[in-house]
């Protein structure tokens, strides 16, 4: 084995293996790493928070940087900064190191990095590099189910379909349940796939679902099926109630809908199908009784 040592590196050569250990020298070649920020569908002015970490392989290069706080430059290999819409930050870093940049997630924003849906970038930098972080404003749609009326079936699952110009192939959701319609507990979470331009799910009485990160300024049509016996009313804060099986909304912010299905003691269709036949049968019975009674009275007077 041959070994050579200087103030920055230990060079070990054994067979065909070359090992480098130590810190990067200060006179090493440097490259520029630039991050660009764009914000879509929002006037967010406070900026988004980032953490950049310089690594030697998988380990943080704690010897890189200056004394002070990470908001003013790299300290022990870490720098913290913010970028607003149109902002740009260029970091001068050693050639060949790995840089990891993580943007802190913000509610109602979806982040992409160079077109990929993620909030972080990791890469080995051997040339001047630019990376674009884009934050797109999105909104959540909350739908709550209420079943009312004496004959309303509170165990029935009502089917909902949301149709619109979706920009993703799937959307996250969280389902909640309540025993009193006031206090809600999370019961399920996951993703719904967009199939033929539609997102479908079911809701029962005192269930609530939140569809997350839907696109802004896109008309969504929400429809409910298997409710023909019920009167369906859609309620949204700041809007008039609508009695229909379909509701249309354009999301400019988070929206909460309450869908009430009412089935009173006797629905109008049941009045015709139950009361009318019963009345006919009752009248027929009374007529026969009258005929029998009249015949009996005649026999008694003979």
Secondary structure, 3 states (H helix, E strand, C coil): CEEEECCCEEEEEECCEEEEEECCCCCCCEEEEEEEEEEECCCCCCCEEEEEEEEECCEECCCCCCCCCCCCCCECCEEEEEECCCCEEEEEEECCCEEEEEECCCCCEEEEECCEECCEEEEECCCCEEEEEEEEEEEEEEEEEEEECCCCCCCCCEEEEEECCCCCCEEEEEEEECCCCCCCEEEEEEEEECECCEEEEEECCCEEEEEEEEECCCEEEEEEECCCCCEEEEEECCCCCEECCEEEEECCCCEEEEEEEECCCCCHHHHHHHHHHHHHHHHHHHHHHHHHHHHHHHHHCC
